[in-house]
């Protein structure tokens, strides 16, 4: 099924809304920001293991096409420090070695995803019907395909309940980012959004690629610069310039758009890192292949880690989750600080939203 977050939105309640109880006035600003972001991620990504086989095996039947490395960057193998002390699930910082690989220079765009859909007839999970048996207590007329869309509030609100600014929009999907009245005209070069992990996996299989491990993703994001506060360095605005698409202003009611964008930005709108990769910070979250476990780093897997063998999130023990990386246009020090270097996101595999996309890699 689509995930418990859909049920929460359909019922207009904060059902299963994760880490809201973690907020406390005794916490630091950074801890509050982290807890708030975790709460939103938990709400969007709530999932149940009783998803239908059709959704669980979304990539089944998708045939691969002959791939090439056009539009990809060769990332050299090497050793780096992975993780961040500022986040509980990113500790300890540890040395990791990765093999060389190719990586898409930017997030997969709407135009690229459209080619995949045209070639295969694939329908994303957000476009598929909802099974009434998965949503007890919800009227049948409400069970319309759709996805989660960020909707600014009219005024400043408490950051403890993400349902204030997230809405389940009927008809929202990668082709209709804000709902049925919206389309992709003029947005072809923006990252594809409203894609679940399963959708991303299906595209990667078709393209003859795969999703990156989170170790590969972080190594590439560092761009050979080492471990810093941000992937580009230690200053938020080098030379007074915004160099990533994140949120400025008062969240969630007023985005000042100092970086030039109120939402998703076209790929390559900001400078590339030293490896030639764009938007490794901000813009949209990116799926990685690894299962999510908050304790995985304590295992200290140092050589080309592939992630844990299973998923476990103590906030949702029954959900199957994968790692997300890089933050999005909704991140800021006021709300979501997980665009900072070394931080980790998480998402239930059949859930998507309008700030979530992906990029692919290929073995060297």
N, C-alpha and C positions, 0 to 999 in steps of 0.2 A: 504494500500500500504506500501512499504518499508520505506518511509519517504523522506522528501525533500532533505536530505543530499545525498541520492542516485542520485537524479536529479542533484544536484550540481556537483557531481563527473562525472556523465555521460556527462554533458555539459562542463566539464572542467572549471567551473567558481566558483566564491565565492558567488553564489546565496543563499540568506537567511542565510548568515553565521554569524548570531548572534551578539556577543558582540565585534566584531572587533573595532567598533567605541569607545569602552570604554577605549582604550589604550591612555595614555597621559604621556608625559615626566614629568609631575608634580606629578605623582603617585609614591608611594613608591615601592621598589622592591617586597614586599609581595603583594601589591595591583595589580601590574603588573602581577605577577605570577598567582594570583587568576583570574584576568580578562582573561589571556591567556588560562588558563585551562577551564574556563567557555565558552570561545569562541569555543574551540575544542569540548566540550561536546554539545554545541548548534548545531554545524555543524554535528556531528555524529547522534544526536538524533532528527533532524528536522522531524516532522511528520505531516500528514494531517488527518482530521477526516473522510475522504472519503475512508478509507481502506475497502476492501471487507469483507463481513460477514465471509468468510472462515478464513481469517486471524484474524479478530477481535475476533472470538470465537475459537481460536487455541486449547484450552483445551477441547472443547466440544467433547464428544464421547470417551474420554480417561477414561478407567475404572481403579479404584484404586486397588492395590494389597494389601494383608494383610501386614501391615508394622511392623517393629520392631525397637528397639532402638540400634541395633548393629551399631557401628561406630558413635554413638552420645554421647554427654556429657550432664549430668544433670546440668542445670544452676539454682542456687537457686534464689528465688525471693528476692527483696530488693529495697531499695531507693538509688538513685544516682543523681549526678548533670549532666544534659544533655545539650549539646550544646557547643559553643565556641565563645568567644567575637571577635575572629579574622575574622569571616565570617558573613556577613550581614544576610544571611538566617539562621544562627545558633544562633541568639540572640533572647531573652536573655538566658543566662545560667540559668537553672531552675531545681528544684527538681522534680524527677519523680519516681513513684513506679511501678515496674513490678512484675507480677506473675512468679513463677518458670516454666521452660520449658526445653525441650530437644533440643539440637542443633547439627547439623553435626560437627564433629571435624575438618573437612576440607572442602574445596570447592568440589562440585560435579565433579568427574573426567570423562575423556573420557570413561574409562572402564565402569563406572556406568551408564553414559548416553547411552552407546551402548546397555546395557541390556534393558533399557527402549524402545529404538527404535526397537530392535529385538522383544520384546514382543508385541508392539503396531503397528508397521509399521509407526510410526509418522515421518513426514517430518518437519524440522524446517523452519521458514519463509525465511531464507536465501537460502533455497533449492527450494523455490516455484517460479513459473513463475511470471514475472512482467506484470501487466496489461497495455497495451499501452495507454488506456484512462487516466491512472494516470500520464503519462509522456508525455504531449504534446510537440512536437518539437524535440523529441528524435527518431532517426532512429530505426526501428524495430529490426535490427540486433544487436543493442547495448543493447537491453532489455533482457539480459541474467541474470539468478539468480546469486547472489554473495553477497559479504559483504565488509565492510571497513577493510582495513589492513594498519597498520602503516608501513611506508616505509621511512627509514632514508634518509636525504638529503645528497648531495655530499659535501656540505660546510655549514658553519654557515649562517643562514638566520634569517630574522625578525620573531618574534613569533606571529605576528599579523594575519597571515593567515594560519590556520591549514590545508587548502587544499594542502599546500606544502608538507606535510608529511603523509597525509591520501590519500589512493587510493581505488577506488571501483574495487575490483578484481573479475572478472567473474569466477564463479565456486568456490569461497572461501566459506567455510561453516565449521561446527564443524568437519566434516570428512576430510576436505581438508583445514587446517588452513591458508595456504599461497596461495591457488589456486589449480587447478586440478592436478598439478604435485606433490603436497604434500599429505601425508597421516598421519595416527596415529601410524605407526610402531615406537616403542620406546617412544611414548608419551602417553601411556595408563594411566599413573599415574599423568598426568598434568590436571589442571582444564579444563573442557569443555568450549569452547569459541564460539563466533559468535552466541550466544543465546539471543533472545529477551526476554522481560518480559513474553510474552505469551508462549514462549517455556519453560521457567523456571517454569511457573505456571502449564503447562501440566505435566512436570516431577514430580513436587511436588504432584500433585493430584494422579498420578499413584503410587507414593511411599507411599501414605497414610500420607503425611506430608503437610506442607504449607510453604510459604515464611515468613521470620521474619518481624515483625514490625521494624521500624528503632529504636524505643526505646529499644526493645529486643536486636537488633544488637549492639547498643552502650553500653548497660549494659554489654553484654557478652564480647565485645572488651576491656572494661576497666579491666576486670578480677579481680574485687574487689580492684583495686589499686587506684581508685578515678580519678579525672579529672587532666590530665597532658598534656604536649605539644604533646607527642606521646602516643599511647596506652600502650607502654611499659615503659614510664617514660619521663624524661625531657632531656635526652642526646640522640643525634641522633645515636651515635655509642658507646654504653656502652662497656667499656673495649677495645675500638678501633675496635669493630666488627660490621659488618652490620648484623642486625637481621630481616630484611624485604627485599623483592625483589622490589627495586625501581631503579630509573635511576641515574647513576653516569656519570659525564663528561659533555660534551657540547651538549645540546639538540637543534635540533633533529639530529645532524650530527655525533656525536661520543660518543658512550656509552663505557666507560672504563671497564665496567663489573667487578668492584671491588667486588661486592657481588657474583660473580660467574655465573651470568645469563644475557644473552643479551635480553631475552624475558621472556615468561612464565616459571616458575620453577615448578618441580614436587611438589605435596603437601607434607607437612612435611619436606621441605628442610631447614626451619628455626625453631627456638625454639617455643614451644607452650607457651601460656600465662598461668596465674595461674589457669584458669579453664580447661586447657588442649585443648584449641582451637588453630589451626594453621592458619597463614596467614590472620589475621584480619586486617593487614596493608599490602598494596602493593599486588603484584602478579596480581590479576584481580579485577576489580570492582565487587560488588555483589548486585544483585537486592534485594530490600525490597518490602513489600506488599503495603506500604503507597503511596497514591497519593502525588505528589509534589506540594507544595505551598511555596513561599519564606517567607510568613508572618505567617506560621502555629505556630511557637513557641510563637508568641505574644498572642496566645489564652490561653497559660499556662494550657494545659491539663495535670494534674499531676498523674492521676491514670490509669495505664495500657493503655496509649494512642494507638489508632488504626489508627491515621492519619486523615487528613481532608476527607470530604465527596466527594470532587471533586478535579480536577487538575486545576492549573492555573499558567502559567509562563508568566509574562508580555512581555518577549522577543518573545514568541510564543503563543499567547492567544488561538489558535485553537488546539494546540497539547495536546494529553493526555499523561501525564508524570508520572512516578513513581520514587521513591527515589532510588539512588544507594549509596553504602557505601564502604569505605576502601581504595580507590585509586587503583593504578595498577603499573606495572613495568615501566610505563612511567612517574611516578610522581617524582619530585625533587623540591628543593627550587628554582631552576632556572626557572622551567616551571609550574608544577602542584603541588600546596601545599595541595591539598585536601586529602592527605593520613594522614594529621595531625588529632589528636583526636578532635572529635566533628563536623568535617566538613561534608557537605552533597553534594552528586552528584545528577544528574537527567538524565532521559533518556526517549525518546518517546517509547511507549510500543512495537512497532513492529520493533525496530532497534537493531542491534547488531554490534559487532566489535571484533577484536582479542585481546582485553584487558578487556573483560566483561564476567563474569560468575555468579555463585550463589551458595548458600548453603541453606539447608532447616532446619526447626524446627518442633517440634511436641509438642502439649500441654502436660503438666505434668499429 
